[in-house]
């Protein structure tokens, strides 16, 4: 992250012929929103004087309390490399503030997802942790657009895991995405075709929680923008096609103190610290509840089914990839916990806040995880899973919402405002799905009954 000053940004914008600036923020459901301003309004924005109507934003405020401020984070300044040199477009990611009472300063808005994550991070800092680092692995599909530029269900390749051209016809698009990301300051670690036809993954270097979530939102925007230039539609929908693997967003997480990685302890047999095991215990204890946040749409649960590599059961292992949590073999500064259930439809700020608060609860309460499960859980019977204390993740969005409602720790961490509006939106989404008549039903029943 660059430590830009207000003067730096004004100078850079002039030198690079920046004409417009997008002031970006994220709504409760994870959708990127923005107010675009001409460059002559940049000084006003940098002085935190830019207001917008929050009553039309999902999960924000009522119409009678709609005025809100955008506070740009100067470290997020970037010029979009694909915009024309005659009139470049830049962006700043913003925190959302509410106006104070007369004579008082504005205050952070309780429903701002980025602010919620910052609030949970402060709790971790109060326990002596200096950083919560996250390495995400978001996957996506590429579909062809038709002659009108509208997305179709036709995949652009028939490749499989780690395939290359000509089988992987998304290679050029993926390479251009990487180049654009690098121009924006990303450190790309790997880029490859994933298991399903038309499915891809680009991994970028871990960072602290807020920067990682900013990067995820930027990543989605770049992927969709560059794919369209190739006549393709990029989707982060978890399960766009039946019968193939869905798209996940595995999250590799570690806590740091002034002494280094708090998850590493070379004196133990596993070289995992007590802190790591307690954090793991919290993750497993709250997994069913935070699934509503990490897997937030009806379609998420079409991915979380046996047989397609996505986790279905609340368990962990050092080697096995079928449980919810895997401990990668790297140790030392790279010691981490990989939670494999999240998908890229999640609001990253809320997802990371939920998982961090779950882990912190484990540390506070000194939770011990159950024994590791090193067998393939997919081939275990229900009786065997019950005997080993392995619970199922929620099977539907409705089940996940009900688990979240019962979890006081997550509700307190995310805040009642955010949880109340999130649950309200998700209950509406579930009810719309539940009452809709789907093509599968007509295929099965229309002629038989």
Order of alpha helices (4+ residues) and beta strands (2+ residues): alpha-beta-beta-alpha-beta-beta-beta-beta-beta-alpha-beta-beta-alpha-beta-beta-beta-alpha-beta-beta-beta-alpha-alpha-beta-beta-beta-beta-alpha-alpha-beta-alpha-alpha-alpha-alpha
